């Protein structure tokens, strides 16, 4: 009987020790922060830009996209699909082809 009591006491100390340490720790505190994002009124220029302006500007500035090196149509398609699948970009499925076409044919200023 004494062995059982000793075993139970040891088990209780093993289980309760970490719980006591957690209870003694400082409480976790969440703090609100403010984040200032850069503002830009620049939009994608030219014919065919509506799909890019309506879908891409929610996450990207036009300048960020327009400063990318020239990419092939296949590469732009992979990028748009990555934004949708990996980053859950809310791009309308019917706009994907128009965005890819626009970005792949876009003439970038020198």
Secondary structure as UniProt FT lines:
FT   HELIX           2..24
FT   TURN            47..48
FT   HELIX           50..55
FT   TURN            56..59
FT   HELIX           62..66
FT   HELIX           73..85
FT   HELIX           93..95
FT   HELIX           96..105
//
